[in-house]
Amino acid sequence: MAQKAEARDVKEPVPANDATPPHLAPLDALSLRDEPIPHVPASTAGPWRSYKEILASLAQRILDAQRPIRILQALRWEVDVEEQFLRTKQRELPKVAYAADLGFDPEAKLRELDEILRDADRELGPADRLGGILRATVDEYREVVRMLVARGKKEFYDRSRRLYGSTKDTFPDGRTSVRDMGLVLYDLFTAVGGERLGRVQPRDITAETAALELNARFDRFFGGAPIRVHVDDSLLADAAAGSDYVKIRSGATFSRSDIDILEAHEGWVHVATSLNGQAQPVARWLAKGPPRTTAVQEGLAALVEIFTFRSTPRRAKKLNDRILAVDKAEDGASFVDVFEWYRTEGYDESECFQNARRVFRGGLLGGGAPFTKDACYCKGIVLNYAFMRAAIQLDRAQLIPFLFVGKVAHEDVPVLYAHVTDGIVKPPPFLPPIFDDMNGRAIWICYSSFFSRLGGTAVAEHYTRLRG
């Protein structure tokens, strides 16, 4: 059952030394202590406002400003695009047109965001660390607006890469790229083979039955909070989460394993972090996630699937194949090329189209300029695991539950935790069951860390006699 995370005494940061692994350095450099709350001088234009009031006001303005900016809605393809593509025997590029109306005036929205940015600089100053999070958030929403204006152009990819990253980006070790990880995992998941290791579960649960089951589970987890699961005729993916709802695609069928995954991925992470952000009286911006929080969000959702043993080889391969699809498109593969690659990987025709569409929506169908968001999932798994491992090794395990305090980036977490005692940030009310008590998870990570130091490949080779 979900429970409140308890804030512990803040400890002094552990100094880095030569023995600290490179991937620990970014977390180690972040102090858990923040500067004292600045004195806010009385305004001659009105009554005095506290630091909390200023933060809350700016946060609300950010929430209001981002409300009409709906990225995936702006990148939607009409239903007849798939029909047209299939009529060409999958040999011609889809014909895609995006609605001219984004639901907001881009120029007016940029002016609104610029004004919030100026006020944040003026009211908080450049050195304020919470102010830095607010400024980074506003700046990303400005970049999102520019990206959406550039749909169907090369500029769309350039801005997508700045917001979500690229498969060519490297991990904190400075050597291993996201693409490198994708290729290694491709070989591993292909070797495992099959959809499940064990009894095959039939996909005989209708969307309506799945919605009823998930509603019952969420009622228990969220303690009666108004979270609802409903069937949606217009949904393209099998499921999608909002701030207080989960949508299930009409006509989709599910296995019992699929329901378990949806419970953890959509409910315990995406919906829970939205509700945790909404519960903040001051740090209200945590209720919504700009692109800088995507790797944490999607990586956490996938990692919870893994930690709870709900994932399957097919599910893991599907997430990893997204990296390779984005990588191929970045290197010039067209929509037809990526569609055909998915076919060779054993996906059915409808899945091939849906998977390729995720990569090319908003970008150039001829290749070289995709939407790079799908590279965040597996990258996020690795970065979240590294964050948890670093927190445990540096005696800062109390930071880990704050990955769920709302929509956050990793660098935000120590700053947010430092403001629990002054009431600016509230601990997350809803946590996945495996994070209610970190003891078992900490031991699991410690053994995993030892295994990686010992040399996982060398140890595994010792047991090659198992082959025969």
Backbone hydrogen bonds, N-H to C=O, Kabsch-Sander energy under -0.5 kcal/mol:
donor,donor_aa,acceptor,acceptor_aa,energy
2,A,221,F,-0.6
5,A,428,P,-1.3
20,T,17,N,-1.7
24,L,21,P,-2.0
25,A,21,P,-0.6
25,A,22,P,-1.1
28,D,24,L,-2.6
29,A,25,A,-1.9
30,L,27,L,-1.5
31,S,29,A,-0.7
46,G,43,S,-0.7
54,I,50,S,-2.1
55,L,51,Y,-2.4
56,A,52,K,-2.9
57,S,53,E,-2.3
58,L,54,I,-2.4
59,A,55,L,-2.8
60,Q,56,A,-2.3
61,R,57,S,-1.9
62,I,58,L,-2.0
63,L,59,A,-2.3
64,D,60,Q,-2.6
65,A,61,R,-2.3
66,Q,62,I,-2.3
67,R,63,L,-1.0
69,I,66,Q,-1.8
70,R,68,P,-1.1
71,I,69,I,-0.7
74,A,70,R,-2.1
75,L,71,I,-1.0
76,R,73,Q,-1.2
81,V,78,E,-1.7
82,E,79,V,-0.9
83,E,79,V,-0.9
84,Q,80,D,-2.4
85,F,81,V,-2.2
86,L,82,E,-2.4
87,R,83,E,-1.8
88,T,84,Q,-0.9
88,T,85,F,-0.7
89,K,86,L,-1.7
90,Q,85,F,-1.7
91,R,88,T,-1.0
96,V,94,P,-0.8
102,L,100,A,-0.7
102,L,104,F,-0.5
109,K,105,D,-2.7
110,L,106,P,-2.4
111,R,107,E,-2.0
112,E,108,A,-2.2
113,L,109,K,-2.4
114,D,110,L,-2.6
115,E,111,R,-2.0
116,I,112,E,-1.8
117,L,113,L,-2.3
118,R,114,D,-2.4
119,D,115,E,-2.4
120,A,116,I,-2.4
121,D,117,L,-2.1
122,R,118,R,-2.4
123,E,119,D,-3.0
124,L,120,A,-2.1
125,G,120,A,-0.7
125,G,121,D,-1.2
128,D,125,G,-0.8
132,G,128,D,-1.5
133,I,129,R,-1.4
134,L,130,L,-2.1
135,R,131,G,-2.7
136,A,132,G,-2.3
137,T,133,I,-2.1
138,V,134,L,-2.6
139,D,135,R,-2.7
140,E,136,A,-1.7
141,Y,137,T,-1.9
142,R,138,V,-2.0
143,E,139,D,-1.8
144,V,140,E,-2.5
145,V,141,Y,-2.1
146,R,142,R,-1.9
147,M,143,E,-2.3
148,L,144,V,-2.6
149,V,145,V,-2.0
150,A,146,R,-1.1
151,R,148,L,-1.4
152,G,362,G,-3.3
153,K,150,A,-1.9
153,K,362,G,-0.5
156,F,150,A,-0.7
156,F,153,K,-1.0
157,Y,153,K,-0.8
157,Y,154,K,-0.6
158,D,154,K,-1.7
159,R,155,E,-2.2
160,S,156,F,-2.5
161,R,157,Y,-2.9
162,R,158,D,-1.4
163,L,159,R,-1.9
164,Y,160,S,-3.5
165,G,160,S,-0.6
165,G,161,R,-1.4
169,D,166,S,-1.3
171,F,176,T,-3.0
174,G,171,F,-2.8
178,V,169,D,-2.3
179,R,167,T,-2.3
181,M,177,S,-1.9
182,G,178,V,-2.2
183,L,179,R,-2.3
184,V,180,D,-2.2
185,L,181,M,-2.8
186,Y,182,G,-1.9
187,D,183,L,-1.7
188,L,184,V,-1.9
189,F,185,L,-3.1
190,T,186,Y,-2.1
191,A,187,D,-1.8
192,V,188,L,-1.7
193,G,189,F,-2.0
198,G,196,R,-1.0
204,D,202,P,-1.3
204,D,254,F,-0.5
205,I,254,F,-2.5
206,T,204,D,-0.6
207,A,252,A,-0.7
210,A,206,T,-2.6
211,A,207,A,-2.2
212,L,208,E,-1.8
213,E,209,T,-2.4
214,L,210,A,-2.6
215,N,211,A,-2.3
216,A,212,L,-1.8
217,R,213,E,-2.1
218,F,214,L,-2.9
219,D,215,N,-1.9
220,R,216,A,-1.4
221,F,217,R,-2.3
222,F,218,F,-3.0
224,G,219,D,-1.3
225,A,222,F,-1.2
227,I,225,A,-3.0
228,R,244,D,-1.4
230,H,246,V,-2.0
232,D,248,I,-3.0
240,A,247,K,-1.7
242,G,245,Y,-3.1
246,V,228,R,-1.9
247,K,240,A,-3.4
248,I,230,H,-2.3
249,R,238,D,-2.7
250,S,232,D,-2.4
252,A,249,R,-1.7
254,F,205,I,-2.4
259,I,255,S,-1.8
260,D,256,R,-1.9
261,I,257,S,-2.3
262,L,258,D,-2.6
263,E,259,I,-2.3
264,A,260,D,-1.9
265,H,261,I,-3.3
266,E,262,L,-1.5
267,G,262,L,-1.4
268,W,263,E,-2.0
269,V,264,A,-0.7
270,H,265,H,-1.6
271,V,266,E,-2.6
272,A,267,G,-1.8
273,T,269,V,-2.8
274,S,270,H,-1.3
275,L,271,V,-2.6
276,N,272,A,-2.7
277,G,273,T,-2.0
278,Q,274,S,-2.3
279,A,275,L,-1.4
280,Q,277,G,-1.5
283,A,424,I,-1.1
284,R,282,V,-2.5
286,L,283,A,-1.6
287,A,284,R,-1.8
288,K,285,W,-1.5
293,T,290,P,-2.3
294,T,291,P,-2.0
297,Q,293,T,-2.5
298,E,294,T,-3.0
299,G,295,A,-1.8
300,L,296,V,-2.6
301,A,297,Q,-2.2
302,A,298,E,-2.1
303,L,299,G,-2.6
304,V,300,L,-2.7
305,E,301,A,-1.4
306,I,302,A,-1.6
307,F,303,L,-3.2
308,T,304,V,-1.9
309,F,306,I,-1.8
310,R,305,E,-2.8
311,S,305,E,-1.2
314,R,195,E,-1.3
316,A,312,T,-2.8
317,K,313,P,-2.5
318,K,314,R,-2.3
319,L,315,R,-1.9
320,N,316,A,-2.1
321,D,317,K,-3.0
322,R,318,K,-0.8
322,R,319,L,-0.5
323,I,319,L,-0.7
323,I,320,N,-0.9
324,L,320,N,-1.3
325,A,321,D,-2.4
326,V,322,R,-2.3
327,D,323,I,-2.6
328,K,324,L,-2.5
329,A,325,A,-2.1
330,E,326,V,-2.8
331,D,327,D,-1.7
332,G,329,A,-1.6
333,A,328,K,-2.7
335,F,365,L,-2.6
338,V,334,S,-2.4
339,F,335,F,-2.6
340,E,336,V,-2.4
341,W,337,D,-2.1
342,Y,338,V,-2.4
343,R,339,F,-1.6
344,T,340,E,-2.1
345,E,341,W,-1.1
346,G,343,R,-1.7
347,Y,342,Y,-1.8
352,C,348,D,-2.6
353,F,349,E,-1.9
354,Q,350,S,-2.5
355,N,351,E,-3.0
356,A,352,C,-2.2
357,R,353,F,-2.7
358,R,354,Q,-1.7
359,V,355,N,-0.9
359,V,356,A,-0.6
360,F,356,A,-1.9
361,R,357,R,-2.0
363,G,360,F,-1.7
364,L,369,A,-1.9
365,L,363,G,-0.6
367,G,364,L,-1.7
368,G,329,A,-2.8
371,F,359,V,-3.2
372,T,370,P,-0.6
374,D,371,F,-0.5
375,A,372,T,-1.8
376,C,373,K,-2.3
377,Y,374,D,-0.6
379,K,375,A,-0.8
380,G,376,C,-2.6
381,I,377,Y,-1.6
382,V,378,C,-1.9
383,L,379,K,-2.4
384,N,380,G,-2.6
385,Y,381,I,-2.2
386,A,382,V,-2.5
387,F,383,L,-2.3
388,M,384,N,-2.5
389,R,385,Y,-2.7
390,A,386,A,-2.7
391,A,387,F,-2.6
392,I,388,M,-2.2
393,Q,389,R,-2.5
394,L,390,A,-2.1
395,D,392,I,-1.5
396,R,391,A,-4.2
399,L,396,R,-2.4
400,I,397,A,-1.3
402,F,399,L,-1.4
403,L,400,I,-2.2
404,F,401,P,-1.8
405,V,402,F,-0.9
407,K,286,L,-2.6
408,V,406,G,-0.9
412,D,409,A,-1.4
413,V,409,A,-0.8
413,V,410,H,-0.9
415,V,411,E,-0.5
416,L,412,D,-2.6
417,Y,413,V,-2.7
418,A,414,P,-1.7
419,H,416,L,-1.5
420,V,417,Y,-1.7
423,G,420,V,-1.6
424,I,419,H,-0.9
425,V,419,H,-2.2
431,L,429,P,-0.5
435,F,432,P,-2.5
436,D,432,P,-0.5
436,D,433,P,-1.2
437,D,433,P,-0.6
442,A,438,M,-2.7
443,I,439,N,-2.0
444,W,440,G,-2.2
445,I,441,R,-2.3
446,C,442,A,-2.3
447,Y,443,I,-2.4
448,S,444,W,-2.0
449,S,445,I,-2.6
450,F,446,C,-2.2
451,F,447,Y,-2.5
452,S,448,S,-2.1
453,R,449,S,-1.9
454,L,450,F,-2.5
455,G,451,F,-1.5
459,V,455,G,-2.3
460,A,456,G,-2.3
461,E,457,T,-2.3
462,H,458,A,-0.9
462,H,459,V,-0.7
463,Y,459,V,-0.5
463,Y,460,A,-1.6
464,T,461,E,-1.6
466,L,463,Y,-2.2
467,R,464,T,-2.0
468,G,465,R,-1.2
